Amino acid sequence: MKYEDIREAAYEANMQLPKLGLVLFTFGNVSAVDRDLGVFAIKPSGVPYEELSPKKMVIVDFNANIVEGKLRPSSDTKTHAVLYKQWEKIGGIVHTHSTYATAWAQSQRDIPIFGTTHADHNTVDIPCAPPMSDEMIKGDYEHETGFQIINCFKEKGLNYEEVEMVLVGNHAPFTWGKTPEKAVYNSAVLETVAQMALLTERINPNAPRLKDALIRKHYERKHGPDSYYGQ
């Protein structure tokens, strides 16, 4: 009963991934954190979504040690643990290999801010972290992936509370949010924006970036102090 809430939250969030077309087979995972207890619940490794249940979610601490659960946690658990430990205001994390976002990651490119859909959620290009160094790959790979993301944000001067998504070069996307639900939402937004950006470049290889006035307008009307989007 101690971990019932985060098990349920992680399960419900994970089940949204196939419904939203963000995963194939077992290519993805969601975690949900309990900051007071210092643990998070995450999808078990390699278990098909149709076989999941709240009880199968694995409870681990911020050092990626299993606290409770009979199954092995996701192979990406150490990455989640690093992000939770370093970024204290994250409540949920999503990792997928969704088609369009992963294609941009494999291309080692930031996703340019071309339109207002992108600006509704970010005021900057969606960052792509550089591919991991050989030394990091030879080390604790999944642990180092967390720092690959964190170092990218430091180098680009980005705030993880404002930009809640990243592409890991040659790998795939990660998203996060204050809740697991918001992290899933961000994952779906990222995939849509990635697809739109690709189509934009196909239609017009010289398409201009969205101008600053529109970026500010669309972001501020949803997230600014005088926001008026929604009820």
C-alpha positions as CSV (number, residue, x, y, z in Angstrom):
1,M,0.0,0.0,0.0
2,K,3.0,2.3,0.7
3,Y,3.7,2.7,-3.1
4,E,0.3,2.2,-4.4
5,D,-0.2,5.7,-5.7
6,I,3.0,5.9,-7.8
7,R,2.5,2.3,-9.1
8,E,-0.9,3.3,-10.3
9,A,0.4,6.6,-11.8
10,A,3.3,4.8,-13.6
11,Y,1.0,2.1,-14.9
12,E,-1.6,4.6,-16.3
13,A,1.0,6.7,-17.9
14,N,2.7,3.7,-19.5
15,M,-0.5,2.5,-20.9
16,Q,-1.0,5.9,-22.7
17,L,2.2,5.3,-24.8
18,P,0.7,2.7,-27.2
19,K,-2.6,4.4,-27.3
20,L,-0.9,7.6,-28.5
21,G,1.2,5.7,-31.0
22,L,4.5,6.5,-29.3
23,V,5.8,3.0,-28.8
24,L,6.2,-0.2,-30.7
25,F,6.4,-3.6,-28.8
26,T,8.3,-2.7,-25.6
27,F,10.2,0.3,-26.9
28,G,9.5,2.8,-24.1
29,N,8.9,3.5,-20.4
30,V,7.4,5.9,-18.0
31,S,8.3,6.5,-14.4
32,A,6.4,8.3,-11.5
33,V,8.3,9.7,-8.5
34,D,7.5,10.0,-4.8
35,R,9.8,12.7,-3.5
36,D,8.9,12.3,0.1
37,L,9.8,8.6,0.0
38,G,12.8,9.1,-2.3
39,V,11.7,6.4,-4.8
40,F,10.0,6.1,-8.2
41,A,7.9,3.5,-9.9
42,I,9.0,2.4,-13.4
43,K,7.9,-0.1,-16.1
44,P,9.6,-3.5,-15.9
45,S,12.1,-4.3,-18.6
46,G,10.8,-6.0,-21.8
47,V,7.3,-6.7,-20.6
48,P,4.6,-6.1,-23.3
49,Y,2.2,-3.3,-22.5
50,E,-0.8,-5.6,-22.6
51,E,0.7,-7.7,-19.8
52,L,1.4,-4.7,-17.5
53,S,-0.5,-4.0,-14.2
54,P,0.2,-1.6,-11.3
55,K,1.6,-4.4,-9.3
56,K,4.3,-5.1,-11.9
57,M,5.7,-1.6,-11.7
58,V,9.1,-1.8,-10.0
59,I,10.0,0.6,-7.1
60,V,13.6,1.9,-7.2
61,D,15.5,4.6,-5.3
62,F,17.4,7.5,-6.7
63,N,20.5,5.3,-6.9
64,A,18.6,2.9,-9.1
65,N,18.5,0.2,-6.4
66,I,15.4,-2.0,-6.4
67,V,13.3,-1.2,-3.3
68,E,10.3,-3.4,-4.1
69,G,9.2,-5.6,-7.0
70,K,9.8,-9.0,-8.4
71,L,10.7,-8.0,-12.0
72,R,13.8,-6.3,-13.4
73,P,13.2,-2.5,-13.9
74,S,13.5,-0.9,-17.3
75,S,17.0,-0.9,-18.8
76,D,16.8,3.0,-18.7
77,T,16.2,3.1,-15.0
78,K,19.6,4.6,-14.2
79,T,18.9,7.5,-16.6
80,H,15.6,8.2,-14.9
81,A,17.4,8.0,-11.5
82,V,20.0,10.6,-12.5
83,L,17.4,13.0,-13.8
84,Y,15.3,12.7,-10.6
85,K,18.3,13.2,-8.4
86,Q,19.7,16.2,-10.3
87,W,16.5,17.9,-11.3
88,E,14.4,18.1,-8.2
89,K,11.2,19.4,-9.7
90,I,10.5,16.6,-12.1
91,G,7.5,14.4,-11.2
92,G,7.5,12.0,-14.2
93,I,9.8,10.9,-17.0
94,V,9.1,9.3,-20.4
95,H,11.4,7.6,-22.8
96,T,10.3,6.4,-26.2
97,H,11.6,5.6,-29.6
98,S,8.8,7.4,-31.4
99,T,9.5,7.6,-35.1
100,Y,9.9,11.3,-36.0
101,A,11.6,12.4,-32.8
102,T,14.0,9.5,-33.0
103,A,14.7,10.3,-36.6
104,W,15.8,13.8,-35.6
105,A,17.9,12.3,-32.8
106,Q,19.6,10.0,-35.2
107,S,20.3,13.0,-37.5
108,Q,22.0,14.7,-34.5
109,R,19.9,17.9,-35.1
110,D,18.0,20.2,-32.9
111,I,14.4,20.6,-34.1
112,P,14.0,24.1,-35.4
113,I,11.2,26.3,-34.2
114,F,9.2,26.8,-37.4
115,G,5.7,27.4,-36.2
116,T,3.3,28.3,-33.5
117,T,2.5,24.8,-32.4
118,H,6.2,24.5,-31.4
119,A,6.0,28.0,-29.8
120,D,3.0,27.0,-27.7
121,H,5.3,24.7,-25.8
122,N,8.9,26.0,-26.2
123,T,10.6,29.3,-27.1
124,V,13.7,27.6,-28.4
125,D,14.7,24.7,-30.7
126,I,14.2,21.3,-29.2
127,P,17.7,20.4,-28.2
128,C,19.6,17.4,-29.4
129,A,22.4,16.2,-27.0
130,P,25.6,15.4,-28.8
131,P,26.4,11.7,-29.2
132,M,28.0,10.1,-26.1
133,S,31.8,9.9,-26.0
134,D,33.5,6.6,-26.2
135,E,34.6,6.9,-22.5
136,M,31.1,7.4,-21.4
137,I,29.8,4.5,-23.5
138,K,32.4,2.2,-22.0
139,G,31.4,3.3,-18.5
140,D,28.0,3.0,-16.8
141,Y,26.1,3.7,-20.0
142,E,22.5,4.3,-18.8
143,H,23.9,6.4,-15.9
144,E,26.0,8.4,-18.3
145,T,22.9,9.0,-20.5
146,G,21.4,11.0,-17.7
147,F,24.5,13.3,-17.6
148,Q,24.5,13.4,-21.4
149,I,21.1,15.1,-21.1
150,I,22.1,17.3,-18.1
151,N,25.4,18.5,-19.7
152,C,23.5,19.4,-22.9
153,F,21.2,21.7,-20.9
154,K,24.1,23.3,-19.1
155,E,26.0,23.9,-22.4
156,K,23.0,25.4,-24.1
157,G,21.9,27.4,-21.0
158,L,18.5,25.8,-20.9
159,N,16.2,25.4,-17.9
160,Y,14.7,22.0,-17.5
161,E,11.5,23.5,-16.0
162,E,10.9,25.4,-19.2
163,V,12.2,23.0,-21.8
164,E,10.7,19.6,-20.8
165,M,12.1,17.5,-23.7
166,V,15.3,16.5,-25.3
167,L,16.7,14.3,-28.1
168,V,19.7,12.1,-27.2
169,G,22.0,12.1,-30.2
170,N,21.9,8.8,-32.2
171,H,19.4,7.5,-29.6
172,A,15.9,8.8,-29.0
173,P,13.8,11.3,-27.0
174,F,13.3,11.8,-23.3
175,T,10.6,14.1,-21.9
176,W,9.5,15.0,-18.3
177,G,7.1,17.1,-16.4
178,K,5.7,17.9,-13.0
179,T,3.5,14.8,-13.3
180,P,3.8,11.6,-15.3
181,E,0.7,12.7,-17.2
182,K,2.5,15.9,-18.2
183,A,5.6,14.0,-19.2
184,V,3.4,11.8,-21.5
185,Y,1.7,14.9,-22.9
186,N,5.2,16.4,-23.7
187,S,6.2,13.2,-25.4
188,A,3.2,13.3,-27.7
189,V,3.8,17.0,-28.4
190,L,7.5,16.4,-29.2
191,E,6.5,13.6,-31.7
192,T,4.0,15.9,-33.4
193,V,6.4,18.8,-33.6
194,A,9.1,16.6,-35.0
195,Q,6.9,15.4,-37.7
196,M,5.7,18.9,-38.6
197,A,9.3,20.1,-38.8
198,L,10.3,17.3,-41.1
199,L,7.4,18.0,-43.4
200,T,8.2,21.8,-43.3
201,E,11.7,21.2,-44.5
202,R,10.5,18.8,-47.2
203,I,8.0,21.4,-48.5
204,N,10.5,24.3,-48.3
205,P,14.1,23.4,-47.5
206,N,14.7,27.1,-46.9
207,A,11.7,27.6,-44.6
208,P,12.5,30.5,-42.2
209,R,12.4,30.1,-38.4
210,L,9.3,31.5,-36.6
211,K,9.9,35.2,-35.9
212,D,10.5,36.3,-32.3
213,A,7.2,38.2,-31.9
214,L,5.2,35.2,-32.7
215,I,7.3,33.0,-30.5
216,R,6.7,35.3,-27.5
217,K,3.0,35.7,-28.3
218,H,2.2,32.1,-28.5
219,Y,4.3,31.0,-25.5
220,E,3.1,33.8,-23.3
221,R,-0.6,33.4,-24.0
222,K,-0.3,29.9,-22.6
223,H,2.4,30.2,-20.0
224,G,3.0,33.9,-19.2
225,P,1.7,35.9,-16.2
226,D,-1.2,37.2,-18.2
227,S,-2.0,33.9,-20.0
228,Y,-5.5,33.5,-21.3
229,Y,-5.4,30.1,-23.1
230,G,-7.9,27.6,-21.6
231,Q,-10.5,27.9,-18.8
